[in-house]
Amino acid sequence: MKVVGSSSKGNCYILASDTDCLILEAGVKLSDVKKALDYNLGRETYCLVSHRHGDHAKYLTDIVNAGILTAAPSDVWASKPSTAHHVISAQPEERMEMGPWKIFPLAMAHDVPCLAYVIDHPDMGRLLFATDSGSIPYRIPSLRHLMIECNYSHLALERAIEEGRTAASQRARLYDKHMSLDATKFFLRNNDLSGVSEIVLLHLSSNNSAADQFQREIEALSGLPSYIADKNLILEFN
């Protein structure tokens, strides 16, 4: 797993095996994706997009034009129409297969239609990829890897508003539409983590988070190695 970007400036992650790879989100330039793949373009490549906001889907057209089989919510294709035959309209709770990747989409609570993805691969096991939602209201069995949003904490947000770094008008939207540290903890408490190898925390706000604190608290709660999705982070999922 390699992080290409994980912020409001652009989100993209790569899951790669020796023979194939899955791009998660299209919020960074295709040239940056190719560089992250070390220009090894011989593998079968697929892409999943969670929703239509620019930091997740800005460069979707470039991905599609490169011939990459891409799945996204129908709302995304409504905003970025494509006549290509290699696009898939992902629907909540309708299973998909993209090469060896088996994918189960789940509806999330954001201000546009948004999907989380439960992803299985023979070399990796089962992964949850979930971002841009007020909560994750699911119990998911047999998880091996977690990539989940932990965008802000209420304390850091209120401090940023008081100091003028975040507009007070953002408070309500963040509470409802992005995962707080408390919401991430709630999900972890309500799921079986006995088979999980690690937790990767996604999409931390530059103003409203505290990366070191988040990492410590998630590790203390879960007893698992936890990582902040900083650009160029590489982890082995197996």
C-alpha positions as CSV (number, residue, x, y, z in Angstrom):
1,M,0.0,0.0,0.0
2,K,1.4,3.4,-0.9
3,V,-0.1,6.8,-0.1
4,V,0.1,9.3,-3.0
5,G,-2.0,11.9,-1.3
6,S,-4.3,12.1,1.8
7,S,-5.7,15.6,2.4
8,S,-8.1,18.2,1.0
9,K,-5.4,18.9,-1.6
10,G,-5.9,15.5,-3.1
11,N,-6.5,11.9,-2.2
12,C,-5.0,8.8,-3.8
13,Y,-3.8,5.4,-2.5
14,I,-2.4,2.4,-4.4
15,L,-2.7,-1.2,-3.5
16,A,-0.2,-3.2,-5.6
17,S,0.8,-6.8,-6.1
18,D,3.4,-8.2,-8.5
19,T,0.7,-8.6,-11.2
20,D,-2.0,-6.1,-10.6
21,C,-2.9,-2.9,-8.7
22,L,-5.9,-1.0,-7.5
23,I,-6.0,2.8,-7.3
24,L,-8.2,4.2,-4.6
25,E,-9.4,7.7,-5.4
26,A,-8.5,10.0,-8.3
27,G,-7.7,13.2,-6.6
28,V,-4.1,13.6,-7.8
29,K,-2.6,13.9,-11.2
30,L,-2.1,10.8,-13.2
31,S,1.5,11.6,-13.6
32,D,1.9,11.4,-9.8
33,V,0.2,8.0,-9.8
34,K,2.5,6.7,-12.5
35,K,5.5,8.0,-10.6
36,A,4.2,6.3,-7.4
37,L,4.0,3.0,-9.5
38,D,7.7,3.5,-10.5
39,Y,6.3,3.7,-14.0
40,N,5.7,0.0,-13.9
41,L,2.6,0.1,-16.1
42,G,2.6,-3.6,-17.1
43,R,0.3,-4.7,-14.3
44,E,-3.4,-4.9,-14.7
45,T,-4.7,-1.7,-13.1
46,Y,-8.1,-0.8,-11.7
47,C,-9.5,2.2,-9.9
48,L,-12.2,2.9,-7.3
49,V,-13.5,6.4,-6.5
50,S,-15.6,7.1,-3.4
51,H,-17.5,10.3,-4.4
52,R,-17.4,13.3,-6.8
53,H,-15.6,16.0,-4.7
54,G,-12.5,17.3,-6.4
55,D,-10.0,16.1,-3.8
56,H,-11.2,12.5,-4.6
57,A,-12.2,12.7,-8.3
58,K,-10.6,15.7,-10.0
59,Y,-8.5,13.6,-12.3
60,L,-11.0,10.8,-12.9
61,T,-11.3,11.6,-16.6
62,D,-7.5,11.1,-17.0
63,I,-7.7,7.8,-15.3
64,V,-10.5,6.6,-17.6
65,N,-8.8,8.0,-20.7
66,A,-5.7,5.9,-19.8
67,G,-7.9,2.8,-20.3
68,I,-8.1,1.9,-16.6
69,L,-11.3,0.1,-15.6
70,T,-12.9,2.4,-13.0
71,A,-15.8,2.1,-10.6
72,A,-17.5,5.0,-8.9
73,P,-21.0,5.9,-7.7
74,S,-23.5,6.8,-10.4
75,D,-23.5,10.4,-9.1
76,V,-19.8,10.7,-10.1
77,W,-20.5,9.6,-13.6
78,A,-23.4,12.1,-13.8
79,S,-20.9,14.9,-12.9
80,K,-18.2,13.5,-15.2
81,P,-20.0,11.7,-18.1
82,S,-18.1,9.1,-20.0
83,T,-18.9,6.9,-22.9
84,A,-16.0,4.6,-22.3
85,H,-16.9,0.9,-22.0
86,H,-14.6,0.4,-19.0
87,V,-16.5,2.4,-16.4
88,I,-18.7,0.8,-13.7
89,S,-21.5,2.5,-11.7
90,A,-21.0,1.2,-8.2
91,Q,-24.1,0.6,-6.2
92,P,-24.3,0.1,-2.4
93,E,-24.3,-3.6,-1.4
94,E,-23.9,-4.8,-5.0
95,R,-20.7,-6.9,-5.3
96,M,-18.2,-6.2,-8.0
97,E,-15.1,-8.0,-9.3
98,M,-12.2,-6.2,-11.0
99,G,-9.7,-8.9,-11.9
100,P,-8.7,-10.6,-8.7
101,W,-10.2,-7.8,-6.6
102,K,-13.6,-8.6,-5.0
103,I,-15.4,-5.4,-3.9
104,F,-18.4,-4.7,-1.7
105,P,-19.6,-1.1,-1.7
106,L,-21.2,0.4,1.4
107,A,-23.2,3.7,1.6
108,M,-21.7,6.4,3.7
109,A,-23.1,9.6,5.2
110,H,-21.6,12.6,3.3
111,D,-23.1,15.6,1.6
112,V,-23.0,13.9,-1.8
113,P,-23.5,10.2,-2.5
114,C,-20.4,8.4,-1.2
115,L,-19.2,4.8,-0.9
116,A,-16.9,2.9,1.3
117,Y,-15.4,-0.3,-0.1
118,V,-14.7,-3.7,1.5
119,I,-12.0,-5.1,-0.7
120,D,-10.7,-8.6,-0.9
121,H,-7.5,-9.8,-2.7
122,P,-5.9,-13.2,-2.4
123,D,-2.5,-11.7,-1.4
124,M,-4.0,-9.2,1.0
125,G,-7.1,-10.5,2.7
126,R,-9.9,-8.2,3.5
127,L,-9.5,-4.4,3.7
128,L,-12.0,-1.7,4.6
129,F,-11.4,1.6,2.8
130,A,-13.7,4.3,4.2
131,T,-13.5,8.1,4.0
132,D,-15.6,11.2,4.1
133,S,-18.5,10.2,6.3
134,G,-19.9,11.3,9.7
135,S,-19.8,7.7,10.8
136,I,-19.3,4.1,9.7
137,P,-22.5,2.3,10.8
138,Y,-21.4,-1.2,10.0
139,R,-19.9,-4.3,11.6
140,I,-17.7,-6.0,9.0
141,P,-16.4,-9.5,9.6
142,S,-13.0,-11.0,8.8
143,L,-11.1,-7.7,8.5
144,R,-7.3,-7.8,8.0
145,H,-6.5,-4.1,7.2
146,L,-8.2,-0.8,8.0
147,M,-7.9,2.4,6.0
148,I,-10.3,4.8,7.7
149,E,-10.8,8.5,7.9
150,C,-9.9,10.3,11.1
151,N,-10.3,13.9,10.0
152,Y,-10.6,16.0,13.2
153,S,-11.1,16.0,16.9
154,H,-13.7,18.2,18.6
155,L,-11.0,19.8,20.8
156,A,-8.7,20.6,17.9
157,L,-11.6,22.0,15.8
158,E,-12.8,24.3,18.6
159,R,-9.3,25.5,19.2
160,A,-8.8,26.2,15.4
161,I,-12.1,28.1,15.3
162,E,-11.1,30.2,18.4
163,E,-7.8,31.0,16.8
164,G,-9.4,31.9,13.4
165,R,-7.7,29.1,11.5
166,T,-11.1,27.4,10.7
167,A,-14.3,29.2,10.0
168,A,-17.1,28.6,12.5
169,S,-19.4,27.9,9.7
170,Q,-17.5,24.7,9.0
171,R,-18.4,23.2,12.4
172,A,-21.8,21.7,11.5
173,R,-20.5,20.2,8.2
174,L,-17.5,18.6,9.8
175,Y,-19.7,17.1,12.6
176,D,-22.1,15.5,10.2
177,K,-19.9,14.7,7.1
178,H,-16.4,13.8,8.3
179,M,-15.1,11.2,10.7
180,S,-14.0,12.6,14.0
181,L,-11.5,10.9,16.3
182,D,-14.4,9.8,18.5
183,A,-16.3,8.4,15.5
184,T,-13.3,6.4,14.4
185,K,-12.9,5.1,18.0
186,F,-16.6,4.2,18.0
187,F,-16.2,2.1,14.9
188,L,-13.2,0.3,16.3
189,R,-14.9,-0.5,19.5
190,N,-17.9,-2.0,17.7
191,N,-16.0,-4.3,15.3
192,D,-13.9,-7.4,15.8
193,L,-10.3,-6.4,15.4
194,S,-8.8,-9.8,16.3
195,G,-7.6,-10.4,12.7
196,V,-6.5,-6.9,11.9
197,S,-2.8,-6.3,11.2
198,E,-2.8,-2.5,11.2
199,I,-4.9,0.7,11.0
200,V,-4.1,3.6,8.6
201,L,-5.7,6.9,9.5
202,L,-6.8,8.9,6.4
203,H,-7.6,12.5,5.4
204,L,-6.4,14.3,8.6
205,S,-7.4,18.0,8.5
206,S,-4.4,20.3,8.4
207,N,-6.1,22.7,10.9
208,N,-8.4,20.5,13.0
209,S,-6.3,17.4,13.9
210,A,-3.3,16.4,15.9
211,A,-1.5,13.5,14.1
212,D,0.7,12.3,16.9
213,Q,-2.2,12.3,19.4
214,F,-4.5,10.5,17.0
215,Q,-1.9,7.8,16.4
216,R,-1.3,7.3,20.1
217,E,-4.9,7.2,21.0
218,I,-5.9,4.8,18.2
219,E,-3.0,2.5,19.1
220,A,-3.9,2.6,22.8
221,L,-7.6,1.7,22.0
222,S,-6.9,-1.0,19.4
223,G,-3.6,-2.5,20.5
224,L,-2.6,-2.4,16.9
225,P,0.1,-0.6,14.9
226,S,-1.5,2.6,13.6
227,Y,-0.2,4.9,10.9
228,I,-1.0,8.4,9.6
229,A,-1.4,8.4,5.8
230,D,1.4,10.8,5.1
231,K,2.4,11.1,1.5
232,N,4.7,8.3,0.3
233,L,3.9,6.1,3.3
234,I,4.4,2.5,2.2
235,L,3.1,-0.6,4.1
236,E,3.0,-4.2,3.3
237,F,-0.5,-5.7,3.5
238,N,-0.4,-9.5,3.4
